Amino acid sequence: MLSSFNRNVAFTKLIKAQDRMREFNFRKINNAPSDLFHVDVSDDRGNRIMFKMQREDNNHWRIIDEPIPSWVAETEKQLNDIIEEEIR
């Protein structure tokens, strides 16, 4: 009998965005057809901003949900680096 297991990947990182340290929560979506992470962060009012990041052909993680606030879009490179570091 063969069993296969999918490793759950979920983590939280503090990132400076819009001159504040903000808590970004990451969760890998295992049953997606491509590599995909669900990410969420709170804005100044406490509202959750949720978006997805997908791995492109060049192994770069890119935000795929629009519209998002500009301060979130500006953190894309940092988010890419954090995901790559965590999944190694």
N, C-alpha and C positions, 0 to 999 in steps of 0.2 A: 504494500500500500504506500503510495507516494503522497506526501503532504507538501504543500508549498505555503510559505508564510510571507506576507508583505509587512515590511517594517514600517511602523507608524512613525512619522517624523513630525514633531511639533515642538516649537521653541519660541522664546520671547527674547527680544533684544531692545536695548535702549539706544535710540538714534537721535542726534540733534537735528531738528527740523523746525524751521521758522523761529529760530533763536530759543528753542526750548527742547529739553530732553523729552522724548515721547516714546512710549512703549508700543513696539510693533510686535504683533503676534503672528506667527507663521504656522501653517498646517499643510502638509503635502497631501494632495488628493490622489489616492492610490488607484482608483478605478478609471481615471481619465485616460483617453487614448494617447495623450502626450504628457510630458513632464509638466506638472502644474502645481502651484502653491496658492493657497488662499491666505490673504494677508489682511489684518485689520488693525486700526489705530484710532484713538479718540481725538476729536478736534477740541478747540478751546471750550466749547459748551458741553462737552461730554458725549456728543453724538459719535457713534461708531462709523468710521469710513472703511468700507470693505471693498477689496479689489482682488484680482487674480494676477499672478505673474507666470508667464509661460517661457520655457526654454526654447530659444531659437536654434537654428542649424549651427550657428557659430558658438554654441554653448553660452550665450548671453541670455540672462533672464530679463524679460521685458514686461512692463505693465500692459495688460491687454484690455482692461475695463476703462471706459470713458463715460462720462466726464469724472475727473477727480480734481481735487484742489491742486493748485500749482505747487504748493509746498510739499505735497506728497510726490508729485511727478519729479520734482527736483532731487528727490532722494533715491531715484531709480538705480544709480550706480552703486550707492551704498547698500541698497537692498540686494542687488546682484552679488556683491562681494560677500555679504553675510550668508546668503543661501549657499553659495559655492563653498564657503568655509565649513558650514554646518554639514553638508552632505558628503564631504570627503571622508 
